[in-house]
Amino acid sequence: MIIVTGALGFIGSVLVGALNKKGYKNLILVDDFSKENKFQNLENKSFSKKIERDIFQNWLNNTNEKIDFVIHIGARTDTTEFDVEIFNKLNLNFTKDLWVSCSKKNIPLIYASSAATYGGGEWGYEDNHEVIYKLKPLNPYGESKNDFDKWALQQKLTPPFWSGLKFFNVYGPNEYHKGRMASVIFHAFNQINKTGGMKLFRSHNTAFKDGEQLRDFVYVKDVVNVIIWLMEKKPQSALFNLGTGKARSFLDLAKNTFIALGKPENISFIDTPEDIREKYQYFTQANMNKLISAGYNQKFYSLEQGIDDYVKYYLLNNKNY
């Protein structure tokens, strides 16, 4: 039996679908199931039961069912939220409790960390454990993820296998409910269809021209492939970056969305909103050597391939994964 937390959400629901395709149907899904706007993410998915997030830890501690693996994707992911207590409750403390339960019950655990832990990139984007203590995230979300990574590395009592995954800029199907936090590709698709054009954030950093801010955009299908590989292979326990290893510009992203839609390119620029301007990452790029050295050799979608697949097979058809 496999537990997936955050199962109603973007990455969690795609993971459930990918597990189903590989024959895993005996799944326990954990989330806040009062969020009806996310229900379509579970359409045509197979699972054994649903457990509300608020009672899950108690259930896990008291159940006699055999749990083979826990994949903890659930989190508060809003980078514009500045209420630290929300992140302490839903990200830091919830994950600590889950780690302790998995350790005591000898259950392997994969959990979602984030590239937001790297902050402005002063220490680079290498997932070695020594640098974790030096990182200075730019917002409470990133801090909550880095605080847990630091805590996990200090624990003597651990799950039999564990992995924390530093997700970079994930995009793909099932993110329609994320609002402002949805990927730029999702927003580009909707904006182009509505107005015929795409507005990108202007650069407020003299080292980058408008639209040439660089991010490591990774397709959600690659993300769930890595998660399932780690679950099945269980290499050495560690933190792992999860990006493509290749930074691309927002201009590349916008241009390829126009191409996938078969529409003429029409890109303009607007100021970056004041509330995120000082906390804005201008460059991220995952160093993927550790995951590759652990044995992962599947090829990642390029930005062109990912956008084409996402737009043509999901967004244009209003389909979920």
Protein Blocks (a to p, Z undefined) as FASTA:
>chain_A
ZZdehklmmmlmmmmmmmmmnopabbcddddfklmmlmmmmgoiacfbdcdfklmmmmmm
mpcbdcfbdcdfbccfbfkbcbfklmmmmmmmmmmmmmmmmmmnopacdddddfklnmno
lnojafbfklmmmpccfbfklmmmmmmmmmmmmpmbdcfbdcdddddddedehilmnmmm
pcfklmmmmmmmmnopacddddfbfkbcehiaccddddfklmmmmmmmmmmnopaddddd
ddehpacdfklmmmmmmmmnopacddddddddfklmmmccfbdcddfklmmmnopabdcd
dfklmmmmmmmmmmmnopaZZ
